[in-house]
């Protein structure tokens, strides 16, 4: 089984991110964000940051540093301006923090992506025919989506 897995990974090695790309990014499946043409999109969307506690601020700084290290975020240049600025919040689950973006101001200008979630029973039925099942852990799943260049300005 190990030999077969290595062969599959080698065959599709160009699908996976290299050292200079975000960890876990899958190339060839870039995400696009389509803007709604029925509603005019403003040139600039800038929402102010939300107030936060010192504990949340510390968690926010840790998340930002980690995402910069992974190549998901980058620091803006001195004269570089952004068209879209949306606030973030820290969501807590027990003692663990999670960085959450508030994209509601952007969502109102986008076309919904109506992709149905597969039914659990159908997925189990398909898996029942599998010879091998392997699970692989993914780090920061949301950030593994590679965005098309024109979509990057919105997030």
C-alpha positions as a Markdown table, in Angstrom:
| # | Residue | x | y | z |
|---|---|---|---|---|
| 1 | Unk | 0.0 | 0.0 | 0.0 |
| 2 | Unk | 2.8 | 2.4 | 0.8 |
| 3 | Unk | 4.4 | 1.9 | -2.6 |
| 4 | Unk | 1.0 | 2.7 | -4.3 |
| 5 | Unk | 0.6 | 5.8 | -2.3 |
| 6 | Unk | 4.1 | 7.0 | -3.1 |
| 7 | Unk | 3.4 | 6.4 | -6.8 |
| 8 | Unk | 0.1 | 8.4 | -6.7 |
| 9 | Unk | 1.8 | 11.3 | -4.9 |
| 10 | Unk | 4.7 | 11.3 | -7.3 |
| 11 | Unk | 2.4 | 11.2 | -10.3 |
| 12 | Unk | 0.5 | 14.3 | -9.1 |
| 13 | Unk | 3.5 | 16.1 | -7.5 |
| 14 | Unk | 2.9 | 19.2 | -9.6 |
| 15 | Unk | -0.6 | 19.6 | -8.0 |
| 16 | Unk | 0.9 | 20.3 | -4.6 |
| 17 | Unk | 2.5 | 23.5 | -3.3 |
| 18 | Unk | 6.2 | 24.1 | -3.4 |
| 19 | Unk | 8.3 | 25.8 | -0.7 |
| 20 | Unk | 7.4 | 29.3 | -1.9 |
| 21 | Unk | 3.6 | 28.7 | -1.8 |
| 22 | Unk | 1.1 | 28.5 | 1.0 |
| 23 | Unk | 1.3 | 25.2 | 2.9 |
| 24 | Unk | -1.2 | 22.7 | 1.5 |
| 25 | Unk | -2.2 | 24.8 | -1.5 |
| 26 | Unk | -3.5 | 22.7 | -4.4 |
| 27 | Unk | -2.5 | 24.2 | -7.8 |
| 28 | Unk | -4.8 | 24.0 | -10.7 |
| 29 | Unk | -7.9 | 24.6 | -8.6 |
| 30 | Unk | -7.7 | 28.4 | -8.0 |
| 31 | Unk | -10.7 | 30.0 | -6.5 |
| 32 | Unk | -12.4 | 32.9 | -8.3 |
| 33 | Unk | -14.8 | 35.3 | -6.7 |
| 34 | Unk | -17.3 | 36.6 | -9.2 |
| 35 | Unk | -18.7 | 40.1 | -8.7 |
| 36 | Unk | -22.4 | 40.7 | -9.3 |
| 37 | Unk | -22.9 | 42.9 | -12.4 |
| 38 | Unk | -26.4 | 43.9 | -11.3 |
| 39 | Unk | -25.0 | 45.9 | -8.4 |
| 40 | Unk | -22.2 | 48.4 | -8.9 |
| 41 | Unk | -19.1 | 47.5 | -7.0 |
| 42 | Unk | -17.4 | 50.5 | -5.2 |
| 43 | Unk | -13.7 | 51.1 | -6.0 |
| 44 | Unk | -13.0 | 51.0 | -2.3 |
| 45 | Unk | -14.5 | 49.1 | 0.6 |
| 46 | Unk | -13.0 | 50.0 | 3.9 |
| 47 | Unk | -14.5 | 48.9 | 7.2 |
| 48 | Unk | -13.0 | 49.9 | 10.5 |
| 49 | Unk | -11.4 | 47.4 | 12.8 |
| 50 | Unk | -13.5 | 46.1 | 15.7 |
| 51 | Unk | -12.4 | 46.9 | 19.3 |
| 52 | Unk | -10.8 | 44.0 | 21.0 |
| 53 | Unk | -9.5 | 43.0 | 24.4 |
| 54 | Unk | -5.8 | 42.7 | 25.1 |
| 55 | Unk | -6.2 | 38.9 | 25.1 |
| 56 | Unk | -7.8 | 38.9 | 21.7 |
| 57 | Unk | -5.1 | 41.4 | 20.4 |
| 58 | Unk | -2.4 | 39.0 | 21.5 |
| 59 | Unk | -4.1 | 36.1 | 19.8 |
| 60 | Unk | -4.6 | 38.2 | 16.7 |
| 61 | Unk | -0.9 | 39.1 | 16.5 |
| 62 | Unk | 0.0 | 35.4 | 16.8 |
| 63 | Unk | -2.3 | 34.4 | 14.0 |
| 64 | Unk | -1.0 | 37.2 | 11.8 |
| 65 | Unk | 2.6 | 36.1 | 12.4 |
| 66 | Unk | 1.8 | 32.5 | 11.7 |
| 67 | Unk | -0.1 | 33.3 | 8.4 |
| 68 | Unk | 2.8 | 35.5 | 7.3 |
| 69 | Unk | 5.2 | 32.7 | 8.0 |
| 70 | Unk | 3.1 | 30.3 | 5.9 |
| 71 | Unk | 3.0 | 32.8 | 3.1 |
| 72 | Unk | -0.8 | 33.4 | 3.3 |
| 73 | Unk | -0.4 | 37.0 | 4.4 |
| 74 | Unk | 2.2 | 39.5 | 3.4 |
| 75 | Unk | 3.1 | 42.9 | 4.7 |
| 76 | Unk | 2.1 | 45.9 | 2.5 |
| 77 | Unk | 4.8 | 48.1 | 1.0 |
| 78 | Unk | 5.2 | 51.6 | 2.3 |
| 79 | Unk | 3.2 | 53.3 | -0.5 |
| 80 | Unk | 1.0 | 50.3 | -1.3 |
| 81 | Unk | -2.8 | 50.8 | -0.9 |
| 82 | Unk | -5.5 | 48.2 | -0.7 |
| 83 | Unk | -9.0 | 48.5 | -2.3 |
| 84 | Unk | -10.8 | 46.2 | 0.3 |
| 85 | Unk | -10.2 | 46.3 | 4.0 |
| 86 | Unk | -12.5 | 44.2 | 6.2 |
| 87 | Unk | -12.3 | 43.7 | 9.9 |
| 88 | Unk | -11.3 | 40.5 | 11.7 |
| 89 | Unk | -12.3 | 39.1 | 15.0 |
| 90 | Unk | -11.0 | 36.4 | 17.3 |
| 91 | Unk | -13.4 | 33.5 | 18.0 |
| 92 | Unk | -12.7 | 31.5 | 21.1 |
| 93 | Unk | -13.4 | 27.8 | 21.7 |
| 94 | Unk | -12.3 | 27.0 | 25.3 |
| 95 | Unk | -8.8 | 28.3 | 25.3 |
| 96 | Unk | -8.1 | 28.1 | 21.6 |
| 97 | Unk | -8.4 | 31.1 | 19.3 |
| 98 | Unk | -9.4 | 31.3 | 15.7 |
| 99 | Unk | -9.0 | 34.2 | 13.3 |
| 100 | Unk | -12.3 | 35.0 | 11.5 |
| 101 | Unk | -12.8 | 37.6 | 8.7 |
| 102 | Unk | -16.0 | 39.6 | 8.5 |
| 103 | Unk | -16.6 | 39.7 | 4.7 |
| 104 | Unk | -20.2 | 40.7 | 4.9 |
| 105 | Unk | -19.4 | 44.0 | 3.1 |
| 106 | Unk | -17.8 | 42.1 | 0.2 |
| 107 | Unk | -20.4 | 39.3 | 0.2 |
| 108 | Unk | -23.1 | 41.8 | -0.8 |
| 109 | Unk | -21.3 | 42.4 | -4.1 |
| 110 | Unk | -20.5 | 38.8 | -5.0 |
| 111 | Unk | -22.5 | 36.1 | -6.9 |
| 112 | Unk | -23.3 | 33.2 | -4.6 |
| 113 | Unk | -21.5 | 29.9 | -5.4 |
| 114 | Unk | -24.3 | 27.4 | -5.3 |
| 115 | Unk | -22.4 | 24.1 | -4.8 |
| 116 | Unk | -24.5 | 21.4 | -3.1 |
| 117 | Unk | -22.8 | 19.6 | -0.2 |
| 118 | Unk | -22.6 | 15.9 | -1.0 |
| 119 | Unk | -25.0 | 13.7 | 1.0 |
| 120 | Unk | -23.2 | 11.7 | 3.7 |
| 121 | Unk | -24.9 | 8.4 | 2.8 |
| 122 | Unk | -23.9 | 8.8 | -0.9 |
| 123 | Unk | -20.3 | 9.4 | 0.2 |
| 124 | Unk | -20.3 | 6.3 | 2.4 |
| 125 | Unk | -21.7 | 4.3 | -0.4 |
| 126 | Unk | -18.9 | 5.4 | -2.7 |
| 127 | Unk | -16.3 | 4.7 | 0.0 |
| 128 | Unk | -17.7 | 1.2 | 0.5 |
| 129 | Unk | -16.2 | 0.2 | -2.9 |
| 130 | Unk | -12.7 | 1.5 | -2.0 |
| 131 | Unk | -9.9 | -0.9 | -1.6 |
| 132 | Unk | -7.9 | 1.6 | 0.6 |
| 133 | Unk | -8.9 | 4.6 | 2.5 |
| 134 | Unk | -6.3 | 7.1 | 3.7 |
| 135 | Unk | -6.9 | 10.3 | 5.6 |
| 136 | Unk | -4.4 | 13.2 | 5.5 |
| 137 | Unk | -4.4 | 16.1 | 7.9 |
| 138 | Unk | -4.6 | 19.6 | 6.4 |
| 139 | Unk | -3.2 | 22.7 | 8.2 |
| 140 | Unk | -5.3 | 25.8 | 8.0 |
| 141 | Unk | -7.8 | 24.4 | 5.5 |
| 142 | Unk | -9.5 | 27.7 | 4.7 |
| 143 | Unk | -6.1 | 29.2 | 3.8 |
| 144 | Unk | -5.2 | 26.4 | 1.4 |
| 145 | Unk | -7.5 | 27.7 | -1.2 |
| 146 | Unk | -5.4 | 29.4 | -3.9 |
| 147 | Unk | -7.1 | 32.6 | -5.1 |
| 148 | Unk | -7.0 | 33.9 | -8.7 |
| 149 | Unk | -5.1 | 37.2 | -8.8 |
| 150 | Unk | -8.3 | 39.3 | -9.4 |
| 151 | Unk | -10.0 | 37.6 | -6.4 |
| 152 | Unk | -7.1 | 38.3 | -4.0 |
| 153 | Unk | -8.0 | 42.0 | -3.8 |
| 154 | Unk | -11.3 | 41.1 | -2.2 |
| 155 | Unk | -10.0 | 39.1 | 0.7 |
